[in-house]
Amino acid sequence: MGQGKPVRKVVIAGGGTAGWTVAAALAKNLGPLIELVLVESDAIGTVGVGESTIPTARRFHELLGLDEVQFLRATGASFKLGISFENWTREGERYFHSFGVTGRSTWMADFQHMWLEARAQGVAGPLGEYSLETQAALAGKFRTGGNVPLNYAYHLDATAYGLFLRDFAEKLGVTRHEGRIAQVRRDGESGDIAALALENGTVIEGDLFIDCTGFRGLLIEETLETGFEDWTHWLSTDRALAVQTAAAGPARPYTRAIAHDAGWQWQIPLQHRVGNGLVYASAHLSDDAALGRLKGRLEGEMLTEPRVIRFRTGTRAKAWNRNCIAIGLSSGFVEPLESTSIHLIMIAVTRLMQLFPFDGATEALADRFNQLSRTELEGIRDFIILHYHLNAREGEPFWDGCRALDIPQSLANRIALFRESATAFQASDELFRVDSWVQVMLGQGLVPQAHHRLGQMIGRERLGRSLAELAQGIGQAVAGLPSHQAFLDHLAAPVAA
């Protein structure tokens, strides 16, 4: 790929969360420099189940200048402090992956080293006692602002979120074309994409094309034949059933991920309903059996009919190929366990803005974008494999197979490092923090054989007192918080005339 022509017009193929997130970000931050057009068809449904986010969504909203209360009201959103993992090690066992900082670390050793020493000395409680977000979540408490800063994300209605961002983007000048794409036209000389021809006869030319057409990858794969790297040998779940139910109680400020013998089930509480789903490996559970299992585990009245979503975990060989950039499901997919799909859309368009090809797409720009995208996605892949690989659900073929996996060397090295020394790390280009790796590795039953001895120098009495004071302070802070449901009701209440 040589120097492409200067980019003055960007065409986004596909709407939904991916398309309108891209449109909103480009319009807000590069609007005066480019013309933005989005093509979507009301006749083509969206996946619409990406209803759980991670805290990076808040930073992205700040980048757009979105009002949080307006967003909450428009999308029926609730707050999320982490994920409750239930039955992942064994039936009846549970641990919590919070978004907060656990304990207090020093420059010499992270908190888990002190906690492990205190536990060996008999003066430590469960790890979650030292996490404000974990304790608030399990108590059903939440509040933004004030003197108790919680690190949080959102549960949201993905369809409503797409419409919210569409309204935002159109007010900033994004032009929407309604219609199905009948043909993707390529330039006869360069091979780049030149235009999208719609079924209604409209032809939309552009300089840069963003593929947000979902798993199909109409531009990046069906047209440019970029190639796909399959990761199902590591992550074998390939189906999800999704259904919405009426709320059966107060909204919990966390996602539930409940393992079953062929995968896991999600529960995502919103203001007005609950999102439910069953993720499973079709090699171990039939669609009919999965449907029966999901219906048998629902806690509220069904508001929609369950639908099957078929997926394949893996990555496009290149997210940026020629003058086309795949963002969202068209670029690849790592199953929904840690709620990273919306983050990957947001970080991709942020990366695009940083590397925007104003003077034309070049191989160097595309290579940099692709390298960053792949590195981040591989880190997420490893983190999700970790949950499956470290399990003790013996006698179940699906889970026995997960334990026997020949995992990526990058993950094997990380597990060995933690097992041998309790050391965890976050590289500069990785999404998940040290706290996340520690909570999941310990939660999944990985017991370190050794740890840093800084805690020994502190001494048993002082170490125990420090942890007790930390837990007490967190308990007092949580006691002063309102319930999550009460806080939601307050925010969602209509403004008095």
Order of alpha helices (4+ residues) and beta strands (2+ residues): beta-alpha-beta-alpha-alpha-beta-beta-beta-alpha-alpha-beta-alpha-beta-beta-beta-beta-beta-beta-beta-beta-beta-beta-alpha-beta-beta-beta-beta-beta-alpha-alpha-alpha-alpha-alpha-alpha-alpha-alpha
